[in-house]
Amino acid sequence: MVNPQGLTAEERLFALQERFGEALLENPGLVEILPENFVLAVLPLDDPEAARLAMESLPRLQGWSREEGPLVHALFQGGELLAVVLPQGRVIPARAA
């Protein structure tokens, strides 16, 4: 992913977290399949620097516990949500939810 705005990797990850929230509003079916409480980990597939940072700072590596909720991964490409990986490992394409 090209970074035309000159954002840092942290800023790009935060933007994807915001985009995930927008995707939930746009796709109520996605909300229905997510756990009630969860910890979100975004992973940009086309941004190696931000992806590396995301992997390094996964909540489970930073003291995440199950009491906070299960870990849900959101896979992005080109700033768009491609799929959600549920705690059981089930992959849900964003458009199919």
N, C-alpha and C positions, 0 to 999 in steps of 0.2 A: 504494500500500500504506500502510495506516495503521500508525503506529509506536507501539503501545500501551505498550511497555516503555521508551520514551524513550531508545532506543539511538542512538548516533551512526551516521552513514553507514558508517564503517569497521567498527563492530561488526556492523552488519546484513550487510555483505559477508562478514565472517568467519563469521557464522552460516550464510550460504548456502554457503560453502565446506565447512563441516561437514555441511550437508544433502546436498551433492553426494557426500561420502564415504558417508553413510548410504544414498543412492540406489544407489551401486555395490554395497553389501552386499545390498540388497533386489532388485537386478536384475543377476544374473550375465551376462546377454546384453549388457548395456551395457559391462561390463568387456572382453568379447571384441572389441568393435568399436573400442575406444580404442587409440591408439598405445601401445607398451610404456612409453615415457617421454614425458611431455607437461607443458606448463605450462598451468595452469588459469586461465581468466578468467571470473568469474561476472558475469552481467548481469541485474539485476532489471528486468523490463519494466514493473513497476507502482510503482517507487520512483525518481522522477526524480533526487532528490538522490544516492542511492547509485549509480544508473546513470551519472550524470555523473562521479562519483568513479572508478567502475570504468573508464570510457572514458579518463579522464585519466591513469590509472595503469596502463594496459595494459603488460604486460612489454616489449613491443617498443619502447615509448616510454621505458622505464626501463633500457635497455641489454640487453634480452633478446637472446639469440643462439640460432641453430638447434641449437647444441651442447647446450643445456639441454633440448631437446625441442621438438616442434611445439606451436603454440598451439591449445588446445581451448577453445571458448566454451560455457558452460553457461547456458542461458536459463531464468530463473525467473519465476513469477508466483504471488503469494499464498504465497510460501515454498515452493512445490513446483516441482520440476524439470519443465519443459515439453519441452525439447529440448536436444540437444548438437550443436554445429556443429564438424565435424571439419576438420582443416587443409585438405583439398581443397575445402572449402565445402559438403560434403554435410551436410544437416540430418537428424538422427535424432530422431524423437519419443521421449521417454523411455519411454513405455508400449509402443512398438513394438520396442524393443531386446530 
